[in-house]
Amino acid sequence: MRPVRVVVDLRCFQDREYAERGIGQHGRSLIAALCRIPGIDLAGVADPLFDAPAPDVAAQFSEIGRDPASFAGDVFINPSPMTHDTATLVTAMHAGMRRLAIVHDFIPMRVAQSAAEAEVGREEASIYRYRLRSLARYDALLPNSEATRDEIATAVPRFAGDVLVFAGRSRFADGASRDAPVPEAIARLLARAPRFAFVATADDPRKNVEVVLQAAAGLRSMGLATFIGGGFAEVTQMRLNRRFRAAFLAANPEFLPRLSDEELRACNREAAIVVVPSRDEGFSLPVAEAIALGARVIASDIPAHREQVLDTGLLFDPTSADALLDAARRALSLDQDGMAAAYRDRPDGAETDRLRDLILAAPSPGRPRQAGEPIVIVGPAFDKPGGIAAFDQRMVAAFADLGIAYEYVDVDALPEAAFYDWLFDHQRSRLLIVLSNNERLNPRAFDTLLNIPAPVIMHDSRLFEFLRDRYGIEHVARLWERRRGASLANGRAFAWQSDGKRLADSFLDPLVARATRIVVHSRVQAEHLRQAYGTDKARYLPFPMQLSAAERASVLARRAKRIGYPDAPPVIAAFGDPEPTTATVELIFAIALLCAAGFDARLHVVGSGEGAYRQELLTAAADVQIASRVSFHDQVNRAGYVTWLAACDVVVQLSYPMFGQVSPPIADALACGIPLVTTVSLAHAMEVAIFSAVPDDFSPLHISEAIREALGAERSSRADTTGLAREFENYVRCLAETIA
């Protein structure tokens, strides 16, 4: 019989926020338990958007995949379902895998927030509620304590799966921990204060160090120094010192730096008492660690601590320093028999046996996506400006004409809470996400992809601006370093911010990590994805003409009427928002060169470029004395776009860095026989060669010469290019096959 393949989500071991905290430690306990179960093949799925898991974690797995959007097995286990997006859950669900998840706590449901904090944390609260609802998609939940188990009925109502307590295990449960040598730093503490209370806490208001500071003088009267672990930030120490000035003067409680495992073990073992004062916990790992090392532990009287500290005299009201001191006196008075009866050192044998039974149970029937289900297309509203909306409108019309069932939704139009409700309801749907590099246009489409892996139609060649605006420049630098294995100086990254045309990377990591297919309209883009990201997800589909048959006929007819006016000044049109990456400045200089050579050309920039950059362009045109020959037109409607196509003599489409994406005016110009000036890479990308190409590393001189070449032929002799009119119906047929 083949082994049962168990796939573990490794993100809690990759994310620095969790890897060395309680969630990561509990995850290590789970892996250790899984390794003791015979008959399973343990595999992991890592996320390329995070660092690699630590070697001690990676060594436990027979294989580690790097694609949260695609993995397979019999059982999926998520050690931290509330800390990261639902991509792995959805992948496992559609692969028909049995799904288990560790549940650590429901503390965010109980945390009171001020009005200001509630406003700042509104998005986080919506995400939390979404992940909380998603726990219902698992077949079994593994709460880390009985207290957390008891909350599941309220937090995840009507959960129909199995619930098995899998309690936290201490790193220090091995016998050798009690006899390990004392590190030098702790030995120096012991030399100064042989008897001390060690406070197992952290720099977090929930950990409640304040009650210990209030009790510090009383602990000193018992002959105990107070050492506070947790690596508190200096600013926090200063704030607490000011607030509890009398305690610091009377008892001099001391904050310790962040401790290594060896130092933490020694502090627990050598302390006269260990104090765990938290206001709220799902399961208290510090209590478990202290118990495993034979320490005298006192803890706040909360549900999670009651199941670990059985002697109620060792529990104290977390708001009362006097109660803490009473518990400390009680702990110091215990003899060995009292110590043995006071604490519950969780055995793991029975829980591991039950975990084994869950894993080896019959696999979940699952619900794989069905080919006949409607395709839910996620994209911007049709009345939004920009080519993406127009493209989508033509695309869904072709879906309808071909009888392909679909639903179209602009998720960015949904209120925040409604969006996450929609996301939960569509975890099982067949999605198709249309994504562009525009934070204002479709950030929720990006969020959809992060949580529900799906095919993507990618309309841009990079995500630099999007990721920079959403996460900050440091995030972009980390992506660079993670994939390239080389550091990125902040100065260099900031230079990219101000000079986008010099970008040295496309930063498409999130798409590669989450998309199941990436549909692109350029061979260059497909090659870039394969070479730079090592992915085989890219699928090239030639970009279709956006014009309808009637619109194309109108353009051709109106252009034919212009043949009788050969002496009219040539009209050069550049479509799309002007920005550094579209080389608008270079195009203005090229027009100046044409005018200097005797060509009476006019440049019309048809896009929504506004503000400071437009002023820069106007200044550039004035500097080269062609301001009267350069016009900027705001975003035009559909009829205006058709009019400009009919009126222009040359379409210029330039872009760098050249990762290969194309735009609607290219396909429409080709279909209508309008001379086109673009780069060599775009020529290769579009698979046609009826226009003037400039080098990828072009200059204004290259552009001016290409425009002259395009204008050189008699207007009456321009060829009809009916064969280049790629219809949307053919595009959608190929698209449906690609994303099936």
N, C-alpha and C positions, 0 to 999 in steps of 0.2 A: 504494500500500500504506500502510495506516495505521501510525503510529509504535507501537513497543512501549512500553506504559505501565509504567514502573518506579516502584514506591512504596517510599520509604525511611522507616524508623522514625526519628523525629527526637528521641527522648527523651534520647539521650546529648548532644544539643545544648541541651536544655531544662534538664536537671538540673545545678545548680551544682556538684555533686560531680564531674562529669565533663566539662563543656563546655569548660573551659580546660586540662584535663589531657591526657595522652597519648591517651586514648580519643577525646576531642573533636577533637584535632588530626588523628588518624588518620582519623576520620570525614570531616573536611574534605578530606583527600587523596582519599578515595573519591569524594566528591561532585565534586571537580575532575576526576577521571578520567571519571566518568560524563558530565559536561558535554562532554567531548571526543569522546564516541561518537555518531556520527550515527545518526538513525533511532529515537531513543528520546524519549519524553515523560516528563520527570522530575517526579514528584509526591511530596509528603511527607505523612506522617500524624503529627500532633502529639498530645500528651496534655493535655487541659484541666486535669489535676491538677498540671501543672508550669507554669513561666513560658513565655512564647512564645520560640521560638528567636531567636537574635541576627539582626539585619537582614542581615549578610553571608551567613548560611546561608540564610535565608528567600528571599533574592533569587535563589537558584539554581533555584527550583522554579516550575513553571507553576501549581501549585495546592498548597495545604496544607489537608488535612482536619483536623478536630478530634474524631474519633471512632475510637479504637482498636478498637471493637467492630464497626465497619462501614466497610469500604473495598474497593475492587476495582481490579484491574489484571492485567497479565500476569506481572510479576516483582515479588517482594517482597525487599527487602534490609534486613537488620538490622545496623547497625554495632556494636552492643553487646549481644549476646544474653544475656550473663551478668550484666548490671547491673540489669535490670528484669524485671517479670513477663512471662509468655508470652502475654499477650492478643493482641498483634499477630501472633505466629506462628500461633496457633490460628485467628485470623480469616483470615489468608492461606491456611492449610491448607484450610479449608472453602470458601474462594472458588476453590479449584483453581489457585492461583498457583504459579509456580516460585519456590522460596525459597532465598536465599543469605544467609550470615551471616559477618561478620568474626569471627575468633577471635584474641583478643589474647594470652592465656597461660592456663596451668593452675596458676598459683602457689598458689592456696589448697589444692590437693591436696598440696602439699609443705611447707606451713608447719607447723612443730612448735608445739604448744600445751601449756601446762601444764594440769594437771587442772582448775584453777579456770577458766582461759580456755576450755577445752573445754566446761565446763558452761555458761558464759555464752554461748558461741558455738554451742551445739548447734542451735538453730533456724536460724541462718544457714548452718550446715553442711548441714542438710537441704534448705534452699532451694537452696544451691549445687549439691548433687547432683541435685536435680530439674531445674535449668536445664541442667546438664551432660548429663543423659540426653536432654533436649529437643533438643540439637544434632542428634540422629539424625533429627529431623523435617525437617531442611533437605535440599535437593537438592544443594547445594554449600557447602563451607566455604572461607573465604578466610583462612588463617592469615597473620599479619603478619610472619612470619619462617620461615626453614627450620627453626629449632629448634622452633618451635611446631608446624609441619607434622609433624615427626618424632614429636611426642607424641600426635597425634590418634589413631593406631592403638591406643594404650593407653587414652587418656582417653575415646574414643568408639568402643568396639570394634565391629567389623563394620560401620563406616560404609560405605555402598554408593555414596554420591554422589561428585561430583568434588571434588578438593582442589587449590586454586590459591593459591600464595603471592602475597599482595598486600602488599608490604613498606611500612613507614612512610615517608612523605615529609617532608622538612624544610620548615618555613615559610620558611626562608632560602635556598632553592635558587636563587632568581633572582639574576642577576648584580649587580643593584643593591645587594643586601645587603652585598656586600663593600666597597662604596664609600660606604655611608650615613654621614652625619655622626655623631660621637660625642655622645650626650646629655650634658647638663651634669653630672648626677650621676656618670656614669662618668668624665668628664674630671677630676673632683675626685679620684677614686680613682687615676687615672693620675698625677696631680700628686704624690700621696703615695707611690705605689709603681708606678713605670713597668714593673717586671717582676713578674708575679704568676701564681700558679696559680689558675685558676678551677675550683671544685668544682661540677659540675652534679649536684645532688642535691635532696632534699626532706626535709621533717620526717616521716620514716617510717623505722622501724628497718631495714626491708629495704634502704634506700638506703645504709646502711653508712658514714655520715660518720665513725664512730669510727676507722676505719683511717687516714683522712686526718689526723685530729687526732694520732694516734700518730706520723705522719710529718711533722708540721708543722715541727718543729725541723730535720729534715733538709732540707726544702724551703727553709727560711730560710738554711741553710748554702750552698745553691746560688744565693742571692741572690733568692729568690722569696718574696714575701708570699703568704699564703693567704686567698683570698676565697671564702666559702661561700654559694652561692645557695640558693634554695628557700624563702625566707621563714619560717625557723624561728621557732616561738613562743618568747616570752621565757622561759617556764618550762622549755622544752627547752634553751635556751641556758644557763640557770643550772645545770641538772643536768649538762650536758656540761662546763661550766667547772669545776664541783667535781670531776668524775670525772677530768678531764685537766688538772688544775691546773698541772702542770709544763710541759705544752705551751703553755698560754696565757701563762705567765710568760716562756717562752723565745722563742716565735715569734709570739704575739699574733694567732692566726687570727681573722678578722673575719667575722661573719655579716652578710650583706646583707639589706635588706628585700626584700619581694616585688618582682620586677623586671617592668617592662613588656616587651613584645616588642622594642622598640628598645633598651632597656638590656640585655636578655639577648643580643641580637645583638651588641652592642658588646663585652660581656664575653667572649663566645666568640672574637670576631675579634681583640681586643687582648691576650688572655692569652698568656703564653709557653707554657703548656700548659693543656689542659682535662682534668680528672680526673673519671671516671665510675666510682664504686666499688661499685655495686650488687651485692648478693649474688645477686639473681635478677631476671630480666626475660624477658618474652616477645619484645619488640623494644625496643631502646633508642633512643628519640627524641632524648635529649640527645647521644648519639654521632652520630646522623645530622645533627643541627643543627650540631655542631662541624665535622664533615667538610665539610658544604656551605659553611662559611665559611672553609675552608682552615686550620683550627686543627690544632695538634699535639695529638692525643688519646691519652691512656692510659686503659685501662679494665680492670675486673676480668675475670678469665679465666673467663667463663661462656659457655654455648653461643650465646646471642643476640649477644654481643660478638664472638665468633670469626668470625662471618660478615660483620662490618663492619670489624673491625681485622685485617688480613691479616698484619701483621708481629707474630709471636708475642712479640718482645721488648718490645712495647708493652702486652702483657697481663700482669696481675699477680695473684697469689694474693690474694683479697679479705680474707684474715685476716692478711696480712703487710705491715707498714709497710716493711720492708727491700725486699721485692719491688716495692712501689709506687715507692720511690726509685730502684731500678734501672731501672724502666720510664721514669721521668721523665728520667733521664740519657740513656737511649737516644733518647727523643723530641727532646731538646734537641740531640742530635748529628746528626740527620738533615739531609741536604741536600735540594734540591728534587726530585731524582730519587728519593731515598729516601722522601720524603713522598708522591710520586705512586704509588709501589708499595705503600705501607703501608696504604692504606685503600680500602674499596669504597664508592663513592658510587653508591647504587642507581639504575640507570636505570629508568624506568617504562614505556617504550614497549611492550616485549614483554608485560609483565604486563597493561597496559591492553588490548592486542589480545586476550589470552586472556580477560580479563574480558568484553570485547565478545562473544566467541564464546559464552561461557556465557549471557549475557543474551539473545542472539538465537537460542539453541537452541530446539528444540521445547518448548512449555510443558509444565509438569508435568500429568499427567492428574488429579491431585488426588483428593479423595474427599469430595465434598459430602455433607452430612447427608441421609440418606434419610428420607422421610416415614414409612415403615413401621417404622423402628427403634424399639425400646422407649424410652420417656422415663425418664431417670434423675432421680428427684426427690430433691433434697438438702434435708433438714430434720431437726428434732430427733426423738429417740426418742419414741414414743407415750406412754411412761410418765413423761416429764418433765412437771413442772408447767407450767401456763400454757396460754393459749388456742391458741397456735400449734400445739402438739402435737395437741390435740384436733381442730383444724381439719384438719390433715394426715391424721389417721386417717379422718375422714369423707371427705376428698377421695380418698384412695387406694381406699377402699371403692367410691366411685362410679366410679373408673377401672376397677376390676375388674368391676362390674356392667355397664358399657358395653363391656367387652371390649377396652379400650385397654391395650396392653402397657406395663408400667412396671416399674421397679425403685426401691425406696426405700432411702436410706442416710442414716444419721446420721454425718456425717464427723467430728463432734466426739468421737465415741466411739472413733475410730481413734487408735492411738499415732502420735506425730509422724512417724516415718519411714514408717509404713504409709500415713499420709494423703498424703504426697507421691508414694508409689508409686501410690496410687489416682488421684491427680490426673493423673499421667502416662498411666496406662492409660485415662483417660476424656477425654483431649483431643479425641477424635473423636466422643464421645457426644452425644446430644441431651439436654441438661440442662434442668431446671427447678428454680430455687433459691428456697426459701422463706426470706425474710429478715425478721428483726425487730431492734429496737434493744435488744439485750441481750447484752452481752459474755460473760456466763456461758453463754448458751444456744447460740449458733451462730456463734462467730467464724470457724470453719473454713469455714462456708458463705460468709462474706464473702471469705475467702482464695480459695475456689473461683471466685467471680465475678471477682476481680481477675485470675486467670490464664486462665480459660476464659469468655469472654463468653457470656451465656446469658439467656433470659427469667427475670424475677424476679417473684415475688409479694411485694409489699411490705406488711407488716402494721403499719408504724409511720410516723409523719409526719415523723420527723427522725432524724439520726444524730449529734447533738451529743455525747451521753454516750459513745457507742461510740467515736467518733474521739478524743474527749478522753482517754478511758481508755487507748486503744491507742497514740496518737502524742503526746499532750500538748497543752496549750492553744495552744502556738505554732503547731501544725499547723492547728488550727481557725482561728486568726487569719489564716494565709496563705491558706486557702481563701476566706475572706471577702474579703480584699484582692484576690485574683486575679480573682474574678468580679465584684465590685462596683467595683473600681478605687479603693477608698478604704481608708485604714488603719484598723485596729481597735486601740484602746488595750487593753493587757493588763488594766487595771482593769475595763474594761467586760466583757471576756471572763470574768474571774474572777467578776464579779457574776452572769453567766449560770450559772456553775457552781453557785453557792449558791442561785440563784433561778430554777430551770429554766422556770417558767411565763412568764418575761419574755423568753424567747428571741426574737430578731428574725430568725432564719433557720432553715432546715431542714437545711442542710449535707448535702444528698443528692448532692453532686458525684460521689463514687465510683460510685454507682448509675447516674447519668446517663451517666458516662463508659464504663462497662463493660457494662451490661445491653443486650441486643438488644431487649427489650420490658420494660416495667414495668407489671405488672398491679396496679391499685389498686381499692379498693372504695368509692370516694367520688368524686363529681364534683368536689368542691372540691379534692381532692388532684390529680386529673388537670389541673384548671385551673391549680393552683399550679405543677406541673411545666412546663407549657407556658409560663407567663408568667415565672416566676423563672429557669428554666433554658433556655428557648428550645428545648425538645426536643419531638419528635413521637412519642417512644417510649411515652408513657403510654397505657394501655388501661384504660378503666373497665369493671368487671364488678360488678353489684350483689352485695353480700355475701349469701351463702346462709344460711338457717337452719341452725344447727349441730345442733339436736335431730333425732334420728331421728323417723320417723313415730310409733313406739311411745312415745318419750319425750314428744313433743308431746301425744299423746292422754292420757298419764298426767297431764301438767300441767293440761290443760283439765279432766279429770275431777276432779282433786283441788281445783282452784279452784272448780268448781261446788259441791262439798260445803261450801265455806266461806261460801256465800251465807246460810246460816241463822244466822250469828253476826255480824250487822252491827255490834254494839257492841264488838267486840274492837279494841284499839288498832291503828291503821294501822301497817303495817310498810313502812318505806322502805329499799330495798336499793341499795347501790352495789357493783358488781362490779369486781374487778381490784385490783392493788396500789395502795394509797394513796401518792400522791406529790404534790409541789407542782403538777405539771401537771394533775392530776385534780381540783384544787380541793376537796380533802377538808376543809380548814379552813373554807372558805366554806360548805360543806354543813353542817358542825356548827353554825355560826352561824345558818344558815337554820332548822335544827331548833329552835334556841333561840327564834327569832322565832315559830315555829309554836306552841311550848309556851306562850309568853307570851300568845298569842292564844287559848289554850284548847284547842288540839289535843293530844291525848295520843299523839303520834307516837313511834315507835321507829326509830332508825337502826341498820342492820346493814351494816358494811363487810366484804364477803366477798372477801378477798384475803390475800396473804402479807406485808403490811406489818409489819415488825418493827423493833426497834432504836430509835435516837434519834428518828426521825421519828414512829413510833407514840407515843413518849412525849410528843412535842410535841402530837400530836393529843389524847391523853388529858388533858394539861394544859389545852388549849383548851376541851375539854368541861367540865372542872371549873371553869374560870374563869367560864363562863356558866351554871353550876349545872345541867347536864344530863348529868353523868357516868353516872348510872344509866340513861339512855335511849340511850346510844351503846355499841355492842358491836363488837368486832373479831374476825373469824374467820379463822384461817389458811386457806391454800389447801385447798379442799375437793375431794373426788373427784367423779366424774361423778354418782353418785347424790345426793351432797350438793348439787351444783349444781342438779339437777332439783328437789330438795326446796325449795331457796330460791326458785326461780322460782314454784313452786306456792304458796309461803307469803306472798310479798310483795304489797303493794298498789300500790306505785309503784317503778319502776326509775329511778334517777337516773344519767345518764351525762354527765359534764361534762369538758371538756378545753380547755386553751389552752396555747400559742398555737394557733390554729385553722388547721392545714394540712389538716384534713379527714378524718383516718382514723377508722375506726369499730371496734367491737369486737363479739364474738359475742353478749353479752347484749342488745345493741340489736336485732339481727335476731331473736333468740329471743323477746324480750319482745313485739316487734311481731307475730310469728307466733302468739303465745299470747294476744293481746289484753290484755296488761298495760300499763297507763298508763305512759308514758315521759316523763321530763323531760330535755331536752337543749338544745343551743344552736341558734340559727337556721342556722348553717353546717352543722351535722350534719343538720338537717332538710332542707336543700337537698341535702346529700350523699346521704342515704338515699332521696330521692325519695318520701317519704311524709309525711303531715301529720295523724296521728291523736293526736299527743301535744302537751304543753305545751312551747313553745319559749321560751328566755330569750335575751336579747341576747348576742352574742359577748363583749362587755365587761360581763359580768354582776356582780352583787353578791349578798350573802346575801338581800337583800330580794326581788330578782328570783326567786331559787330558791324561797324560801318561798311566794311568791304562785303560782308555777307548780305547786308540790306541792299547794297548797290547791285549785287549779283541777282538778288530776288527781284529787283525792279527792272533788270536789264531786258527781260523778255517783253514783247509787245503784249499789252493787256488783252488784246483780242485773241491771242494764241494760247492763253492759259488752258491747260488740259482739264477736262471733266474727270473727276476721280471717284466715280460712282462705286467702283470696286472697294474703295477704302471705307465706305459707310458701314461700319460694323454695327449691326442692329442690337438693341438691348435684348431682344428675344433670344438670340443666339448666346449672348453673354449670360443670361439667366439660366439657360439650359446647362451650360458648362458650370456655372456657379452651383446649381443644385446637385450636380454630380460630384463636384469637389467637396462640398460640405456634408454629403450624405454620411 
